[in-house]
Amino acid sequence: MTDEKYDKMLNELMLLFTDEDKFMCQQVADFLMELGYVPQKQKVQGNVLSFKLNKTNKVIAKIGIRNGTNQRAFFSVKFFACKSVPKKYIDALQYEIDSHNGQYSRPIRSINEKNRCGYCGTCTGGGLGYYFVYPNGKEVLRCGAYPIIIPDLTPNDIDEMKSLLLEQHKYFLRLV
């Protein structure tokens, strides 16, 4: 696929966004493409692009809008390999776990179980999931195959997101 096709996909998506969302989308998409990620149109309701690195065969982020116009864009990212994760991302992870009634998550019973979710073949390589501890001490592993939607992003959050994406990208490259 050519850069012209990528630009066309991004431009089609950005026609649906507010000016603020356009700015954030452009910043994140440009950064991911500099790292070698290729935007791919998803076959879902709405307009969604996933960003996949062919070398690793891993999707690191999705940007889109569901159900047409007049809605805010969403940004979902993977950050399970990141060491210092901002509260906004931890809160989004907890919301994702809680709002799906534990789908793609499971309690951890032993130290040996912290490296795989048990729901898909993606996590069997170890370390491909989100380890989360609730305030009451309950430990959960959420599958890392799916990016986490980060709500209420502002342009001020973009540098932080790029930093997390770069750390996750470096982790993916170590798996090759």
N, C-alpha and C positions, 0 to 999 in steps of 0.2 A: 504494500500500500504506500502511496506517495504522501509527502508532506501536504500536498494540495488536498488530498482526501481527508487527512487528519484535520486540517484547518476547516474544511467544509463541515465535518461532524461537530467540531467545537462551535463553529458559528451558528449552526442550526440549534444547538443546545442553548447558546447564550441569548438567542432571540427571545427565549421564554423567561429570562432572568431579569431581576431588578438591576439597576446600575451597580449597586453595592455587590450583589451576587456575581455579576459579570466580572467585576474587578477580581474578586476572590477566586473565581473559577479560572480565569486567565492566569493568575499567579500560580495556582497549584498545578494546573495542566502544563504550563510551560516548564515548571520545575520537574515534574514527573517525566516529561518528554526529554528534557536534558539528561536525566538519569537513564534513559533508554526505554522507558515504558511507552507502550503503544495503546492509544485509545481504541476501544472496541465498543460498538453499539450493542447494548443488551436488548434482548427480546423480552421486554417487560412493559407493563402499562405505564405510559409516560415516555420520557426521553432520558435515558441513563447511559453513561459511558463508564466502562471499567478500564482500568489502566493495568496492563499486563506486561511483564518483562519476559520476552520469549526465551532468553537464556536460562531463566529459572522456572519458567512456566507458572509464575505466581502473580496473582492479582494483588496489588497493594492498596488500591483505592477505587472508589466509585463516586462519581459526581452526577447529579441529575435532578430531575423534577418529575414528580408523579402526577398523573391525571391532568395533564395539560397546563395551561397558564394560570396566572394569578395565585401561585403558591410560591413559597420560598424554596430555593434550591436546597438540596441536601448534599452533605459531604460525609462519606463514610470511609474510614481508613483502618488499616491494620497497624497495631502498635504493640503487639504482645512481646516483642523482643526488646523493647525499650526499657532502660534502667530507671530513669527518672520521668515519671508520667505525671503531667499536670492534673489537678483535681477535676477539671472539666471533663477530661477523658475517662478518669476513674468513675465519675458520676454517670457518664454515658454508658460505660460498661455495665455498671450495676443496673441502670435502667433497662438496658438490653436483656440482661439476665432475668430481671423481675417481670418485665412486660411480656415475656414469652413463656412465662411459667416454667422456666428451667429448660426449655427446648434448646438443644445444642449445648447444654451444661449438665454437669453431674457433680454430686458431692465427692470429695476426696476422702478416701478411707485410710490410705497409707502413703508414705513418702514415695513409693514406687509408682503410684498412680498419677503423679503430678506432671507427667510428660505426654499424656494423650487423653483425648476427650472420650473415646470409645464410641463415637457416633459415625465417624467417617474414616476413610483411609488416609486422609490428609495428615492427621496428627501422629501417625504411627512412627514417623521419623524422630519423634521426641521434640519437645520444646515448641510445638506449633499451636499453643493454646494460651488463653488468658487465665492466669492463676489469680483468684480473687478471694479475699477474706472479709466476711461481713463483720460489723462491729461486735456481734455476739460470738465471734470465733468460728462460725461455720465456714469451711473452706470449699470452694467450688472451682472447677475448671470449665471454662467456656471454650468451645471449639474455635480455633483460629482460622478456619477456612473462610469465614465470612467477616467482612469489614464491619466495624462498629460505626453507627451514625453519630456524629458529633453535633448536637443541637446548638443553636444560638451563636454560631460563629460570626465574628466581626473581622474587618480587615486587620485589626490589631492582633488577631490570633494566627495570622498566616505564617509569620516567621517561626512561631512555636510548632505549627503543624509541619512545616518544611523540615524542621530539625528532627521531629519524630519520624517522618517519612524517610529521611536520610539514614537514620539509625536502623529502621526496619529494613531498608534496602540493603544496607551492608550485611545485615544478618542473612537475608535471602541469598546474597552472593556467596556467603560462607557455606551454604548448603550444596552448592554445585560441585 
